[in-house]
């Protein structure tokens, strides 16, 4: 997947990547579908051959070309066979293109140097905007990631001129580099995964030496971008981040929480560099050009000029060029007659040309969402609009049909990426849609005005901010709905089943849309799913079994024994937060309090549990470190006359309906001597974490695996004991840190993964790679940092989750 794409778990074009209204695509005649087969065949070929050796592409191309010749010569009088021959010719061309791209990545010494992680000195050209990333460990400062092309490399005493794309990872000072600059840098090359669109990764430890400034037109584009940012600088944070994103895909100021809301509500395509931005510009400029008397080829010239302006302002990166091509598909549909027929043909050609130029796009989620959304609107939108128009105004029917077609077309890819299906994407796009065009068009105008007058630009920027506020409101309110997104297993089988469901929906949906009663019933059903109050009207929900308390960056788990009675596992860092959670759960007696280990984020809230409650016993890990926290726990226990007991490996305990078995620790390292410090809670892989108590809890027929802060070392050791780790619910180790053993996680087979972490914590928990691991293991992910306290319960339909309404 191209590193310059920013795919999201919602369709990049729910309201249209290269969006064209259904009405504008309703030209006369049947759809011209002849090129869809060749385009699909070429796409599939590129997917298969990416990452393979050049010889594989050459061999596949030669076989396809030979087959095409046989079909054409032997059966040229049969139209269908001739069509098949055309498909094989396209397959051959894509195979040869894949071989060429694979060879280009292997040309020169960069790949070989990376295989040995050689230290090199390079001359680079920056091909993207630098992105700042935060490490999962507090010990490592933020770092910068940016795409670049190595033009000269010196390694092992030899200097070679090359043209090799790489991904640079450097210190914070790299964030000052600019698109189009040339620089010199030193670092160490490292190999990348097969199928990547870069040849290697360059790890730079020092700031680069700037050799020149970007080209004049790139500097001019940056002035325009900076002018727009300055024009909205006085607006609220979300507004000043969204307006530049709407206009030219500048997401540098977009708040992280708003980005998350956009993902849940299917609005991410508005902020990413997509054909939506360009299409809105074309939809405004082309009618204006018609009013000025421009016709025929003149409209094409105006449209192409707008495409060039857009590409320059948004930077000519792969994702921008992809968006521009999809915008040209829209241009083909919006100028002249036969728009819909021409758009299908043009889309097919666009897909083939883009893949010929860069075969790595075949596995790019952004490219897939772009093409699928545009295809959905072109192929499905008009028929669905016509069905709705039988009983509602055409404009409203069109506004519903376009995002619905794009959403359904993209749903399987979205589920694969995110492990969830948005239930409100169509409604959110329908509500936000009227505000997108004015915000984008006024924003474009503001960017131009900023070059002439900063004061006037601030006024127009203020005007652009009002429709942007509405979009933000829709995203925030929609994301907060209990059923805004429904979990779906991101597995081959899960996505395959979802694809079949979407195909069935595509076949029969026009019949439903034509009947107002059926549509109303469908809307009511979706509304019930979205607004479902599973335990959210009251807290705690009736019949709760386990609650992961929202205690910030730490663990605080409560297992219900009976009315007012619960077993508590860890207490988080804050006594007030733990006390508040137990009061909400109406817990007055704790027969057993378990401390998995003595880090402050697990034992710091002990005083909150003791506040007005009876605690009968405290169960602790044998590893009594850090010493200061151990002493504090021991002193509080002695003060309240609570016995302190050390757990034993494989011991079993039962308190009322709750029983558990201690799976770890089986062995404990020596405790540090006084005056010698051990690893602290800021360290990944510390002995305290590896000595955490891991317990398999059984209650009401469910198995709940509580894992403390186990690191990969102890996770593998637990696996080696041969115990049965299968569980319904997994408390993800160490707040979802990046340090996880995939075999350990997958061995649990859990349906639900609970992550207890603090919002905006300094550790970067939960780590993206861990979220991906859980998603692809088919688990539904629930997080205290984004959802508040989490309650696990059972219903007649099985395992269920409820969240605190106060979050």
Buried (B, 14 or more C-beta within 10 A) or exposed (E): BBBBBBBBBBBBBBBBBBBBBBBBBBBEEEBBEEBBBBBBBBBEBBBBBBBBEBEBBBBBBEBBBEBBBEBBEEBEEEEEBBEBBBBBBBBBBBBBBBBBBBBBBBBBBBBBBBEEEBBBEBBBBBBBBBBEEBBBBBEEEEBBBBBBBBBBBBBEEEEBEBEBBBBBBBBEEBBEBBBBBBBBBBBBBBBBEEBBBBBBBBBBEEBBEEEEEBEEEBEBBBEBBBBBBBBBEEBBEBBBBBBBBBBBBBBEBBBEBBBBBBBBBBBBBBBBBBBBBBBBBBBBBBEEBBEEEBEEEBBBEBBEEBBEBBBBBBBBBBBBBBBBBBBBBBBBBBBEEBBBBBBBBBBBBBBBEBBBBBBBBBBBBBBBBBBBBBBBBBBBBBBBBBBBBEEEEEEEBBBBBBBBBBBBBBBBBBBBBBBBBBBBBBBBBBBBBEBBBBBBBBBBBBBBBBEEEEEEBBEBBBBBBBBBBBBBBBBBBBBEBBBBBEBBBBBEEBBEBBBEBBEEEBEEBBEBBBBEEEBEEBEEEBBEBBEEEBBBEEBBBEBBBBBBBBBBBBBBBBBBBEEEBBBBBBBBBBBEBBBBBBBBBEBBBBBBBBBBBBBBBBBBBBBBBBEEBEBEBBBBBBBBBBBEBBEBBBEBBEEBEBEBEEBEBEEEBEBBEBEBBBBBBBEBEEBBEEEEEBBEBEBBBBBBBBBBBBBBBBBBEBBBBBBBBBBBEBBEBBBEEEBEBEBBBBBBBBBBBBBBBBEBBBBBBBBBBBBBBBBEBEBBBBBEBBBBBBBBBBBBBBBBBBBBBBBBBBEEEEBBBBBBBEB
